[in-house]
Amino acid sequence: MRVLVILRPKEGVTLDQFVPLLEAEEKVLWKYLSEGHVRSISYAQDIPGTIVLDFESEDASQAERLASDFPLVQAGLFDTEVI
């Protein structure tokens, strides 16, 4: 099942908060890409920092669980929306 997950930076979050977590974030993303969980990545140009992940998952709850593994989500820097 194809599920879109939108990650939006929470209001007031700064780049300085993101930087220490980017390497770990990249590792999770590459893992999901190589396992076939993430099909593609897009960026919303009208909302800076917003990422749209196209997941291949059993259902929306699995995609939401997978998205919750991203370090920036775990740190509370992103809001997550599952479509």
Secondary structure, 3 states (H helix, E strand, C coil): CEEEEEEEECCCCCHHHHHHHHHHHHHHHHHHHHHCCEEEEEECCCCCCCEEEEEECCCHHHHHHHHCCCHHHHCCCEEEEEC
